[in-house]
Amino acid sequence: MITQNYIDFFKALEQNNNKEWFDKHRKDYEDEVRKPFIQLVDSVIPGLMEIEPSILPDAKKSLFRINRDIRFSADKTPYNLMMKSGLSPGGKKSELPGFYLGIGADYVHMGGGLYQLSKDALRNVRLLIASNTDEFLNIITEKDFVSKFGQLQGDQNKRIEPDFQPVIEKTSYILNKQFYAMAKVPTSDFINESNQAARLMQYYKAVQPLHSFLTNAF
């Protein structure tokens, strides 16, 4: 389970985001952060496989590195301030729809969808939406989806190919470059959940119909 010790570690890391401090507290990271996070992902995988059997059921392989990629960033702090996991049929870096979990000191982020798409994959998703616009809109305006996530998220293009232009009148989401739903709850509340995996599954079940729809583009 995620506990107050998890929160305390990331609060301290935020104030001491350097290799010397991290190395000194590496055992705390392993015991209070990494292991509980993996255990939580492990505990949610059986529920995910009931609604999406094709996901890659490996908690450790789903983890994103705690080390930041600072090669092209003005921010040179070496560590991320949350643990992150991505579970999809193709693994965490797949283009296929996947479930996401990110937990830092302040918030738990959970949801899913499509985030990184190649040019061809994006066109295929837009073709799918253009051909099935009403079905798509029904999914993202469904009561449980809206109550959990509010609305679909993703950056948008300012311009789009002419053949998609008429779809804009029905939904501006055709302009999206990403198609994902994300919710967040305070970590301070989440650590008091008696069944943290069950809480996460409420959100993953709400996003699963969007997964099923988007998978038809691949």
Sequence and secondary structure as in RCSB ss.txt:
>XXXX:A:sequence
MITQNYIDFFKALEQNNNKEWFDKHRKDYEDEVRKPFIQLVDSVIPGLMEIEPSILPDAKKSLFRINRDIRFSAD
KTPYNLMMKSGLSPGGKKSELPGFYLGIGADYVHMGGGLYQLSKDALRNVRLLIASNTDEFLNIITEKDFVSKFG
QLQGDQNKRIEPDFQPVIEKTSYILNKQFYAMAKVPTSDFINESNQAARLMQYYKAVQPLHSFLTNAF
>XXXX:A:secstr
   HHHHHHHHHHHH  SHHHHHHTHHHIIIIIIHHHHHHHHHHHHHHHHH TTS   HHHHB  SB   TT S 
   B SEEEEEE TT TT SS EEEEEEESSEEEEEEEE    HHHHHHHHHHHHHSHHHHHHHHTSHHHHHHHS
S B  B SS  GGGGGGGGT GGGGBS EEEEEEEEHHHHTT S HHHHHHHHHHHHHHHHHHHHTT 
